[in-house]
Amino acid sequence: MHKECRHIKPDGAKCKAAALTGKPYCYFHNSLHLLKVRKGSAPKKKQSIDLPLIEDRASIQLALSQILSSLAFDSLDPRRAGQLLYGLQIAAQNVGRGFPMECLNPVRSLTLASDGNELGPEVNSCDRPEDCPKCRFRNTCSFSEAKDAESQPR
């Protein structure tokens, strides 16, 4: 039994990786949020732009929108914008195009952490489904919810 990462991706889905012990996030997203805290404490430069983490097509679209908006309002140097757009072009080539951009399993409720970050709902998940009958978390486990749904008559 482990807790799931509570990071919410730009498309509205929650990361389902195993969270670090005593932390709300998986290893990757814990590092991301620590970087965000450090970045937030650094002095802002004149032409700074706060882009989202590029992790899917939705985040690429969001970053593109922010860069174009900054260009339109003349708050970003065109050369720097060109470099950012080139990076997004590379990211777009690395992301699969066969999948829809809509999130199929969006987060429906949020919790705010003490640092102001949004967290998805806290969920426990089974590593071994055969342990479900004796698990003390079986009523809150995402696997047992799916298993219960499968066993319901249609």
Secondary structure as GFF3:
##gff-version 3
##sequence-region A 1 154
A	DSSP	beta_strand	2	3	.	.	.	ID=ss1
A	DSSP	alpha_helix	27	41	.	.	.	ID=ss2
A	DSSP	alpha_helix	57	72	.	.	.	ID=ss3
A	DSSP	alpha_helix	78	94	.	.	.	ID=ss4
A	DSSP	beta_strand	111	112	.	.	.	ID=ss5
A	DSSP	beta_strand	118	119	.	.	.	ID=ss6
A	DSSP	beta_strand	124	125	.	.	.	ID=ss7
A	DSSP	three_ten_helix	129	134	.	.	.	ID=ss8
A	DSSP	alpha_helix	142	151	.	.	.	ID=ss9
###
